[in-house]
């Protein structure tokens, strides 16, 4: 038995607590039982992150990962509970070249000035074998439907920063594996029509739904 504390305990759904989780920065790239969440595509204010990361699905042999599988890895995520005012913060890791860093910083500045035509962050499809459960099976921890879209609560007061990382090797030698951290975002329900996020607790059959309806109402207000 794994005997682990799940990333999303059942109490989070039962008690409408904030949906918050964190993973190790390197956990998506190794062959081990630590949690890993990664996404095959991500665009930030119209700028695409390259699908350049060799993230390893849970239970998979790392030697079989011969092509990039991810555009970003999720390190931190916190979504306000349904009874609170809308709010979402996150940190992802991506392969950031000097040119891409400049493009992202320019796009962020354009959104803050109200000059950008695209003010959204779009995610593609998330991996499913995210966490090794207490029944010795890999299953999701938090699995948004494909195509989740975020937007700033207010374009003048959101935070989005491309941090310093460390240089990568291979075909991405000129890229840093760098953090991108955002705060004061909400889910864009004009684009993302789901009313909940699927979660799985300590054992693989222990599935739940984290409701988003109250956040939807707050966002509409």
PyMOL commands that set and color helices and strands:
alter all, ss='L'
color gray80, all
select helices_A, chain A and resi 10-14+27-29+62-64+98-112+170-172+213-220
alter helices_A, ss='H'
color red, helices_A
select strands_A, chain A and resi 19-22+38-39+42-44+47-48+72-79+88-97+120-123+131-132+138-139+142-143+149-152+159-162+166-167+175-187+196-200+207-211
alter strands_A, ss='S'
color yellow, strands_A
deselect
rebuild
show_as cartoon
